[in-house]
Amino acid sequence: MEHLAALWPDPKALSVIVSYSPHAGPRPIERRAIEIAGELERGGYEVRLTQDLGDLEALAAHWGESGKLRAVVACGGDGTAAVVRNHTPLEVPIVVVPLGTENLLGRYLRQPASAAAVRNTVDQGVVIGLDLGVVRRGDRANVSQYFLMMISAGFDADVVRRLHQRRSGHITRLSYIQPTLEAIRSYEYPELQLYCRDGSAQPTEAIRCRWAFGFNLPLYARGWKVAPDATGTDGLVDICTFERGSLVDGMRYLWHVMRETHQNLADARITRGRAFRIESAGRDNVAYQLDGDYAGTLPVDVELLPGQLRVLVMPDMARRLGFAIEQET
């Protein structure tokens, strides 16, 4: 296995951006973000608090180029972390603070949400590089979007799209009930085609399915392990596909996923690859989602960028993930 190194931040980098979404989570988080910013200022950091993505992008580029930016603190859920990653230079590490509806990545990295804990990570944390997913739209190949944990197409992505279309204000888990019921009544389970690249220039033969899930990290809602062996340090996406399309089949797949027995099903499979393409077999307007947020419609090309998801974590977390800490003092 390739040597995994965690690095200490430049001690002269003493500027921090605290970014938050005004709509993340079940309740406003501005107060929590202000507390975190205040704690960091008391620690001697130059801090900019912002909810504006244009401001975030411009300041991260400027401070990052000058070498003064230590990290961007992303206050919110998984969607907020993904948005922050998409609006900051990849070489700038982020601190994922779990304050949203879904906080899978923050919990995976064991980052407490208190202001004191965030300051502790900024003070004493090390930078690790996990794998980062990137999606390119079939009709916009020059436009890329990063994802941190997973991509999916199928029923769950249709639910996310319906939620996105009716979203106003803050989201709770109850917000998913109505779009889920609507999808149950009308979703038609179109056939998908997945082409996984095996390292050659040409894609492998199409995998035909009705549900497709690609994982960079073994994280999904409610802790369900759809791809339990996924890891963010192997340079590969674990792609779980289910062949049949109906509500009854969906309930059967869910029952097995909850019991972690779905890999034994004849109509389910997990394929691993560095890059793949998802298409709809003849139907337009099939949704896909990234890290729990609606992202567009198929087709999409997906690739993994090894080690490009830079996050600031505590040293014990880095070691837990298999990173050796360089120049430890």
Secondary structure as the mmCIF struct_conf table of DSSP 4:
data_model
#
loop_
_struct_conf.conf_type_id
_struct_conf.id
_struct_conf.beg_label_comp_id
_struct_conf.beg_label_asym_id
_struct_conf.beg_label_seq_id
_struct_conf.end_label_comp_id
_struct_conf.end_label_asym_id
_struct_conf.end_label_seq_id
STRN STRN1 ALA A 5 ALA A 6
STRN STRN2 LEU A 7 LEU A 7
HELX_LH_PP_P HELX_LH_PP_P1 TRP A 8 ASP A 10
TURN_TY1_P TURN_TY1_P1 PRO A 11 LYS A 12
STRN STRN3 SER A 15 TYR A 20
TURN_TY1_P TURN_TY1_P2 PRO A 22 HIS A 23
BEND BEND1 GLY A 25 ARG A 27
HELX_RH_AL_P HELX_RH_AL_P1 GLU A 30 ARG A 42
TURN_TY1_P TURN_TY1_P3 GLY A 43 GLY A 44
STRN STRN4 GLU A 46 THR A 50
HELX_RH_AL_P HELX_RH_AL_P2 LEU A 53 SER A 66
TURN_TY1_P TURN_TY1_P4 GLY A 67 GLY A 67
STRN STRN5 LEU A 69 GLY A 76
BEND BEND2 GLY A 77 GLY A 77
HELX_RH_AL_P HELX_RH_AL_P3 ASP A 78 ASN A 86
TURN_TY1_P TURN_TY1_P5 HIS A 87 HIS A 87
BEND BEND3 THR A 88 THR A 88
TURN_TY1_P TURN_TY1_P6 LEU A 90 GLU A 91
BEND BEND4 VAL A 92 VAL A 92
STRN STRN6 ILE A 94 PRO A 98
BEND BEND5 GLY A 100 THR A 101
HELX_RH_AL_P HELX_RH_AL_P4 LEU A 104 TYR A 108
TURN_TY1_P TURN_TY1_P7 LEU A 109 ARG A 110
BEND BEND6 SER A 114 SER A 114
HELX_RH_AL_P HELX_RH_AL_P5 ALA A 115 GLN A 124
STRN STRN7 VAL A 126 ARG A 137
TURN_TY1_P TURN_TY1_P8 GLY A 138 ASP A 139
STRN STRN8 ARG A 140 PHE A 147
BEND BEND7 LEU A 148 MET A 149
STRN STRN9 MET A 150 ALA A 153
BEND BEND8 GLY A 154 GLY A 154
HELX_RH_AL_P HELX_RH_AL_P6 PHE A 155 ARG A 166
BEND BEND9 GLY A 169 GLY A 169
HELX_RH_3T_P HELX_RH_3T_P1 ARG A 173 TYR A 176
HELX_RH_AL_P HELX_RH_AL_P7 ILE A 177 SER A 186
STRN STRN10 LEU A 192 ARG A 197
BEND BEND10 GLY A 199 GLN A 202
STRN STRN11 PRO A 203 PRO A 203
BEND BEND11 GLU A 205 GLU A 205
HELX_LH_PP_P HELX_LH_PP_P2 ALA A 206 ALA A 206
STRN STRN12 ILE A 207 CYS A 209
BEND BEND12 ARG A 210 ARG A 210
STRN STRN13 TRP A 211 PHE A 215
BEND BEND13 ASN A 216 PRO A 218
HELX_RH_3T_P HELX_RH_3T_P2 ALA A 221 GLY A 223
BEND BEND14 VAL A 226 ALA A 227
TURN_TY1_P TURN_TY1_P9 PRO A 228 ASP A 229
TURN_TY1_P TURN_TY1_P10 GLY A 232 THR A 233
BEND BEND15 ASP A 234 GLY A 235
STRN STRN14 VAL A 237 PHE A 242
BEND BEND16 SER A 246 SER A 246
HELX_RH_AL_P HELX_RH_AL_P8 LEU A 247 MET A 258
TURN_TY1_P TURN_TY1_P11 ARG A 259 GLU A 260
HELX_RH_3T_P HELX_RH_3T_P3 HIS A 262 ASN A 264
TURN_TY1_P TURN_TY1_P12 ALA A 266 ASP A 267
STRN STRN15 ALA A 268 GLY A 273
BEND BEND17 ARG A 274 ARG A 274
STRN STRN16 ALA A 275 SER A 280
BEND BEND18 ALA A 281 GLY A 282
BEND BEND19 ASP A 284 ASP A 284
STRN STRN17 ALA A 287 LEU A 290
TURN_TY1_P TURN_TY1_P13 ASP A 291 GLY A 292
STRN STRN18 ASP A 293 THR A 297
BEND BEND20 LEU A 298 LEU A 298
STRN STRN19 VAL A 300 VAL A 313
HELX_RH_AL_P HELX_RH_AL_P9 PRO A 315 ARG A 320
TURN_TY1_P TURN_TY1_P14 LEU A 321 GLY A 322
HELX_LH_PP_P HELX_LH_PP_P3 PHE A 323 PHE A 323
STRN STRN20 ALA A 324 ILE A 325
TURN_TY1_P TURN_TY1_P15 GLU A 326 GLN A 327
#
